[in-house]
Amino acid sequence: MLIGTNLKNFLKNPLKILKKIKKKKLIIFKKKIPIMYILNIKTFNKLLKYKIKYKNYKKKIKKTEKNKKFIMHKHWKPDKNFLKQASLWGIKLYKTATKTELASFISYWNAEKRSFYHIQWQQKLARNLQQIRNMINIKKKNINNISKLEYKIPYGFRGE
């Protein structure tokens, strides 16, 4: 169950309000926007257990995925030395993948449901980043421009 109060009331007498939340959660609002959540100790311990389980789950994924093929998932990340590896593969990258680049890569391959080794996923990411970044740097020519002819004769040539 939730109890809500505004910041002014909480600052006037916090102990009185904290005694009310024995098995409940308290939300403190400022201008109708929640700015603070207060939990009792049991709820806090439950959240802490879930956080520890989640961390262990992520560690299990990292350990198993390096040696086996796997389908792309939302928790995948390239290694810390990704840029160095990419340079060994002949791909020059000057910065690692941004969050949006990584998210678009993961969402594309997650939908494909193809399985590869971890190193292969990194190679695909490196090639993908190279292609995307090269396309951005290429200036597109305006095909509607008509080139102007120069009628000047360069020095050293004879004009007739």
Secondary structure, 3 states (H helix, E strand, C coil): CEEEEEHHHHHHCHHHHHHHCCCCEEEEEECCEEEEEECCHHHHHHHHHHHHHHHHHHHHHHHHHCCCCEECCCCCCCCCCHHHHHHHCCCCCCCCCCHHHHHHHHHHHHHHCCEECHHHHHHHHHHHHHHHHHHHHCCCCCCCCCCCCCCCCCCCCCCC
